[in-house]
Amino acid sequence: MNNLSIRDVIKFSKAYFRSVERELVREGRGRKPIYPYWLIFTLIAIKEIFNLSYRKLEEIAKRILKQHEVPDFSTIFYRMSRIPIEVLKGFLEYLGKMCSKIFLNGHKSHLILIGDGTCFTYNDKRICRNGKKSSRYVRCFALGVVLPNNKVCILTVEAGNENDSENSLAKKAIERIDIDFTGSKFFVGDRLYGFDLEFLRKLDEEGITPVCKIDTYLSQRYESDRKVYRDSYELWKVEIYPKRSLIESVFGVLKRGNYRRLNLKNSAIAERCVIVRFILWNIRLLVKFIFVIYYKVLNLTTYKSNFQTVSIISLHCW
């Protein structure tokens, strides 16, 4: 993620947070915050891109954001813990809709959703039942859509602590998605989701066909449901099920090298930083592919990564 430009992060964050800033100020109490939300998000992004401590973040941010007033490290910590997590999810879903509208416009007769869970550890310890200490972690479920270039755009993420179930996070993520797509929709997941018949029925209610390996040890009273889902898997296991590995590549990028462990100790901030990592993945997709595609299509003589171009393209596709 260190090849992502901070300038692009600033432009995307300004565009989103300025649209929701009135609601954020209205919900809060007291005076308007001195430091805007887009600046706080940019600081979180810089922290995650370069894997910095709070003190080092203050020092680096003052060099990068010379035109803006940067808060001290204690204020950064406080504002990071107070930024609403639903706003970050809304930012992720905003970018996810933008990606899906641009990339899937006229390219797909069916939509492939991929879901999987992973964990991000951070610098805190918990005492287990046997008395030993182990690292704490954030458990999350990411739901993405497969793009024509075999990349995955993240639509939504549900994050929780180590005590949260991956299936419960997956159910919340399925309820949050809102895609205007008239064709067939498929969900690809591993064997874990084949154990949960309630989750499979939830997909049916949303009009999504599950393509998962179904548990063969379900109770006999669920035999009819089990047969339907197993037939669906057998029908699509060659064409669609192999796409499941694509989301693992996303996790591999977000946890590569020094990014495997979050450089913090607060659980609330850890959940927010995990969502920010997926937001940066979507921004990276937009910056890396949109301009190249439209540069080739429009045969532009000069090419420049400009957010205004993205805005015009997005409005046209919407």
N, C-alpha and C positions, 0 to 999 in steps of 0.2 A: 504493500500500500504506500510505500515511501516514494513512488513515482507519480503520486497525485499532486497536482498543483494547488497550493493554498488559495491562489486567486480564484480558481474555479469553485472551491468550497465556499468562499466568501460570497460569490455572486449567487450561487444556488441558495445559500442560507438566507441572504438578504431578501431574495424574491419570495421565499416561503414565509419567514417570520414576520415580515412587514404586512403580509396578508392576514395573519392571525394575531398580530400584536394587540389590537384593540380588545379582543376577547380575553387575552391573557391579563392585560391591565385591569379590565373590568372585573375579572374573577378575583384578583388579588386585593389585599388591603393596604391602606396607606398611600404614600406618594408613588409616583412612577419610578421604576428602577433607573439608577444612574447609567448602568451599563446595559445596552440592549440585548435581547435574547440571541440575536444572530451572532453577536460578538462572543457570548458565552459558548454557543455551539461551536464556533470556530476555534475557541481555545480547547474545547474537548477534542475536536478533530486533530488539532496540532499535537495534543498530548498522546493520542492514539497512533497517529502517523509516525511519530518519532519516539514513542514509548518513553516519555519523560516523567520525572517526578514533578511535584507542584512548584518547588523552588526553581528548578531548571526550566519549567514551562514559563514562569514569569519572565525569566531572563531571555529565553528564545523568542517569546511572543513580542517583547518590546523591540526586538530587532526586526521581526517580520512585519508587524503591524505598526510601523512608524507613524502613520497618519492618524492613528486612533489611540485613545487613552486606555491603557491596559491595567486592570486591577491588580492588587498584590495577591500573593499566593493564598492567603487565608480567605480573602473575598472570593477568589476563584473556586476554592473548595466549597464555600457556603452556597454560591450560586449554582454550582454543578449539582449539589444535592437537592436544590429547590426547583430546578427546571422540571415542569410536569412531564412524566413519562409518556402520557397520552399524546402530548404535543410531538414528541420525538417519533412515536409510532405514526402519527399523522403525516409527518415529514417523509418517513419511509414509504408510506402508502401513496403519497403524492408523487414521489419519484417513480414508484413502481407502476402507477397508472400511466405516467408519461412514457416510460420505457415500453410498456406493453402496447400503448396506442401507436407509437411510432414504428416499432419493429413488427408488430403483428397485423398492421393495417393491410389487408388483402393478401397476406402470406399464408394463412392457416385455415384449413377446413375444420380442424379440431384443436383444442387447447389442452396442453399437458401441464398439470400442476405437480410439482415435486415437493415433498415435505420430509424433513428429517430433523432429528434433535442432536445437539452437541453440548459440550460443557466448556466453560472458560474459567480457569482457576485464577485466583488473585491472592495477594500477599496477606493472608490471614489464616489462622489456625483454629480448628475446633477439636474438642475432646470427644472421642468416640466412646462407645459403651465399654470397650475393653481397656479404656484408660489411655490409649495412645492418641497422639495428635496427628491430624491430617489436614491437608489444605482445603480451604473452603472454595466453592465454585458456584458459578451461575449456570443453571440449566436453562436452555432455550430451545425453542422449536421454530424453525424457519420454513416459510412456505414461499416457494418461487414458481415462476413460469418459464418454460423452455422457449427460447427465442430461435428464429430461423438459423442463426449462426452457431447454434449449439452452445450458447451461453445462457446462464440462468439469471433472470431478474427477480430480486426478492420483493414479494408483494407485502408481506407482513411478518413480524417476529413477535413471539410471546416469550418473555423472560421471567424467571423465578429463581428461588434458591434451591439448594440441594435436596430439600424435602418435597419439592413439587414433582408431580408425576408428568412424564413426557406426554402421555395420552391426554391428560387434562389440559395441558398447554396447547396440544394440537386441536382440541375441540374449540378452544377460544379463538385460535387463529382461523379456523374454517368459518366461524361466525362473523369474523371481521371483513373477509374479502368481499369485494364488490366489483365485479368485472362485467362490463356490457359485452357479452359474447353470445352469439346465437347458435354456434355450432356445438359439437359434442365436447364435453369436458371430462378429463380423466385425472385421477389422483394416483400418483406412483409413490409407494412407500415400502419400507422393508417389512420383515416378518412380524415385528412388534405390533403393527397396526392391524395385522390379521388376527391377533388374539382378541381384540376389542370389538365385539359385535355392535356395541352401542355407537362406537365411532364410525363403523361402516354404515350403519343406518343413518347417522347424521349426514354423511356424504350423499346418500340417496335423497334425503330431504332437500339438499342444496342442488340437486340435479347433476351430481358429479359421480362418474363411474369409478369405483375403486379398482386398482390393479395392484393387488398385494398378494403375497403368499399367505394362504389361509391356513390357520391352525387345524390340524387333523384330529385334535383331541377335544373339540367342543362337544358339549352335551348333545345327546341324540335328539332332544326336543328342538334344537336349532339346526337340524339336518337340512331342511329346505332352504333356509337362508345361507347356510354354509355351501350348499351346492351351487346356488346362484353366483356367489362371489368367487367360488373356485372356477366355475365355467368362464367367468369374466377374465380371470387371470390367465387361464389356458388359452383364451382367444387372443389376448394382447401381449403375452409374455415375450414374444419375439420382436414385435415392432415397437412397443412402448416401454416395457419394463426395463430394458437396458439403459434407458435415460436416467435411471435413478442415481447412477454414479456421478452425474454432472453436479449435483449439489455438494457432493463430497469434495469436489475441486474448489468450490467456494469456501468451504470450511478450511481447506488446506492453505489457501491464500491468506485468510484472516488469522490463521494460527501459525504461520510460518516463522521459523527462527525465533527472534526475540519477542514476537507478538503472541507466543503461546500462553504467557501469563500476563494478566492485567497488573500494571504497576500502581496498585492502590490497595487500601485495606477496608474501605467502606462498602458495605453490601449494596446500599441504595445507589451509590455512584457506579458501582460495578455493573448493575443491570442497565443503567443508562449508557455506559460506555460500550456495552455489547451491542445495543441497538445502533449506536453511532457508527460502529464498525460496518454494519450492514448498510447504513445510509451511505457511507463512503464507497462501498462496493457499487451501489447503484449510480452514484455520481461518476465513478470511474467508467462504468459502462457507457453512460451518456457522452462523456467527454471523448472517450476513445473511439466510439463507433459512429455516432450521429454525424459528426462533422466530416468524417471520412466518406460516409455514404453520400451525403448531400454534396460534398465537394466533387465526387465523381459524377453524380447525376447532373448537377447544374453546370459542370465544366467551368468552375470559377478560375479566373486567372490568378487571383491572390487568395490565399487560404489563411485564415486566422481563427483561433479558438475564441469565439465571441458568444457570450451568453445571450445577447440580443437575437442572434441567429437561432439559437435553441428555442427562445420564446416564440418567435414567428413560426417555426416549424411545428412546435407543440400546439399552438393555437389553431394552425391549419388542420392538424390531425384530429384535434378535439372536435 
